[in-house]
Amino acid sequence: MRVSVDAGSCVASGQCVLLAPGTFDQNEDDGTVVLLAEEPPAAEADAVRQAELTCPAAAIRLAGA
């Protein structure tokens, strides 16, 4: 699975960080998403999928999921 984010679309809700903290973080200045791992570990795959579905701005994209 490959993950990409559109920080410009992010509304800084932080749901992705709560669900998959090994893959996502938040920018300290504006709270927008920061991608920590383009290819998250298999153990976090379900959480990353949930983060994509939960994101209110649809700023997370998965490929090969």
Residue, then its C-alpha position, 0 to 999 in steps of 0.5 A: m500500500r502506498v499513501s499520499v496526502d494533499a495537505g492543501s485540502c486538509v482541514a486539520s481535524g487530526q483523525c488520521v493521527l489518532l487512527a494511525p500515528g505511525t503514518f501521519d502527524q500534524n504540522e505544528d504551525d497549522g495542524t495540517v497532515v504530515l505524511l510520515a510513511e509513504e509505505p506504512p507497515a502491514a500492522e498499520a494497514d487497517a488503521v490507514r484505511q480507516a484514516e482515509l475513510t474518516c478524513p473529512a476533507a478526503a485528503i488521504r489517498l491510498a494506492g495498492a490497498 
